[in-house]
Amino acid sequence: MSSDKKAWLKPVLEPLRPVMREMLTASLFINLMALAVPIFVMQVYDRVIGHNGIETLKGLAIGVCILLAFDWIIRTSRGRMMQTAALRIDVEIGTKLFDKVMHLPLRTLESRPASFWQTLFRDVDAIRNTVSGATAILLADLPFVFIFLGVIFVIGRPLAMVFIVLFIAFIVLAWRSGGAMAEKSGKERDVQSARDALVAEIIAGRATVKAVALDRAIRPIWEERQASTIERSIQRGAVADGYVNVGQGLTQLGSAALTTVGAVFIMDHDLSMGALVACNMLSSRLYGPINQLVGAWKSFAAFRQSVERLGEVFGESEERRHSGLQRERPSGLVTLEDISFAYDKKSQAAAAIERLEIRPNGITAILGRNGSGKTTLLKIILGLYHPAKGRVLLDGADISQFTRAELAGWMGYVPQECVLFNATIRDNIAYGAPGCSDEAILAAAKVAGVHQYIVDLPDGYATPIGEAGSRLSAGQRQRIAIARALIGNPPVLLLDEPSASLDRQAEEDLRTTMAELGRDHTVIIVTHSPILLPVCRDVVVLDKGNVAAAGPAAETLQRLFGVRPPPPQPGPAPAAAPPHSIGTQAPPLPQSVHIGVGGKP
């Protein structure tokens, strides 16, 4: 394991040193008291049975009972120590991992499948079980096998050579099994991850899978990955069973060899019967931990992989957690300067904008055919995507100097695919501004046009919406997402195709809402809706990530389409637009680019 990938674990385990010392001390006493029963048996064979020593037997029995009682108390105490350590590890690593994932850039989160991030939290369990479970107790007991080896040398010196040979054989077996199990477990984990990723995709798109009967196409893929998982699991199990069987065979061979050699020494009067029986009992304590080690390598391999995987994630660069200064609420002036962004080094630029300025207090529409970079532009403005060069300014300040929480408070966002959580309607709206008042929730819901629908429900705002809002229609989910974006009253509001799931009446209501918001908010909206476009003050047209045209909506749309945009429907008129400053007028759109109202070419 590379040192940089495991360095994160040391600060986590450092506070547990006192607990570990207490556990080792308890293990020492437990292993010392484990000598009580073999020595008791030896004394009974050698001093009680041959001499009819009833009183001696009573004393020995009372003494061993007292020791066994203390053994039970110490084992119980050690178990509680391990539970305390497990709790601390869960809290420390779990919290650290959650905070890290929440502060990773969006591109980092998108670079791996969802199943990978789910696996990370299972890795916390693997580390906890190894550091504070049965595996930790095994490691704590392992050094004390030398105590039993020393006692065997004292009470059964003629048998020492047998124990040394078997001990070396067990050490070699444990070492060889460790390398083999690490390799097999790693391959098994890889194919399991591929299978789990496919299952996660199927579950996430279960509605589409059922509707289109995709099971016929997906089944061969799943069967292939499931077969690979089973094959790797069988291979790993076969290797593990092989080493475990060899270990058990060595244990039985050792017992037979010990009895045979001991019988010879007893007949030569060099060893007592009690010593032979006691040595046989001690041999199980001597070989037991090493034999368990052979079967525990899978846990150690999982621990190693989990530590490396978490270390890789903890080593990722993260977003800013603390801003250098506190600033007042911005007015909403958004400026992009010399922006260049690509999803990877091999792809062409998804956004290449020399300069674009979006004035505050008005509605700016982003137009362009599919794949022209509209959603990418919104995410760059939000700071979710970090450009390779250039910067985004909010009221003249580079947004890279602010935290994600500050930017989310200043810029509300409604994505094209609205994501809600399995909670109540109230909770989903309040997530946009934790701790907000009921009055703020009601105001946001009214502005989003969803309040009347909510109050008509039997449980009102306390209505559970199901997983991902499955109990709501697409339009209702979108309205709640708009309310969530508005809850903190951000000066900038970005909406990605907000009317895609709305009927005409709902779309007209949304137009009225947008016109009202545009009076004192900077609203940036990706849309081709002929109902929403008339209330837009400015228009930006994208083509392959570049600004093909930008300017006042009426002038730009007439130049692009050759007709004036449809007149606005009845409703509050948009605020009077100040002199145009959205950016330099671009030349007419080239012949290869035709952007039509309603998203049609």
Secondary structure as GFF3:
##gff-version 3
##sequence-region A 1 601
A	DSSP	alpha_helix	3	6	.	.	.	ID=ss1
A	DSSP	alpha_helix	9	13	.	.	.	ID=ss2
A	DSSP	three_ten_helix	14	16	.	.	.	ID=ss3
A	DSSP	alpha_helix	17	33	.	.	.	ID=ss4
A	DSSP	alpha_helix	36	43	.	.	.	ID=ss5
A	DSSP	pi_helix	44	49	.	.	.	ID=ss6
A	DSSP	alpha_helix	54	102	.	.	.	ID=ss7
A	DSSP	alpha_helix	106	110	.	.	.	ID=ss8
A	DSSP	alpha_helix	114	132	.	.	.	ID=ss9
A	DSSP	alpha_helix	134	141	.	.	.	ID=ss10
A	DSSP	three_ten_helix	142	144	.	.	.	ID=ss11
A	DSSP	alpha_helix	145	155	.	.	.	ID=ss12
A	DSSP	three_ten_helix	157	159	.	.	.	ID=ss13
A	DSSP	alpha_helix	160	204	.	.	.	ID=ss14
A	DSSP	alpha_helix	206	212	.	.	.	ID=ss15
A	DSSP	alpha_helix	215	267	.	.	.	ID=ss16
A	DSSP	alpha_helix	273	295	.	.	.	ID=ss17
A	DSSP	alpha_helix	297	314	.	.	.	ID=ss18
A	DSSP	beta_strand	334	341	.	.	.	ID=ss19
A	DSSP	beta_strand	351	358	.	.	.	ID=ss20
A	DSSP	beta_strand	362	367	.	.	.	ID=ss21
A	DSSP	alpha_helix	374	382	.	.	.	ID=ss22
A	DSSP	beta_strand	389	394	.	.	.	ID=ss23
A	DSSP	beta_strand	397	398	.	.	.	ID=ss24
A	DSSP	three_ten_helix	399	401	.	.	.	ID=ss25
A	DSSP	alpha_helix	404	410	.	.	.	ID=ss26
A	DSSP	beta_strand	411	414	.	.	.	ID=ss27
A	DSSP	alpha_helix	425	430	.	.	.	ID=ss28
A	DSSP	alpha_helix	438	448	.	.	.	ID=ss29
A	DSSP	alpha_helix	451	455	.	.	.	ID=ss30
A	DSSP	three_ten_helix	460	462	.	.	.	ID=ss31
A	DSSP	three_ten_helix	467	469	.	.	.	ID=ss32
A	DSSP	alpha_helix	474	486	.	.	.	ID=ss33
A	DSSP	beta_strand	492	496	.	.	.	ID=ss34
A	DSSP	alpha_helix	504	517	.	.	.	ID=ss35
A	DSSP	beta_strand	522	526	.	.	.	ID=ss36
A	DSSP	three_ten_helix	533	535	.	.	.	ID=ss37
A	DSSP	beta_strand	538	543	.	.	.	ID=ss38
A	DSSP	beta_strand	546	552	.	.	.	ID=ss39
A	DSSP	alpha_helix	553	561	.	.	.	ID=ss40
A	DSSP	three_ten_helix	597	599	.	.	.	ID=ss41
###
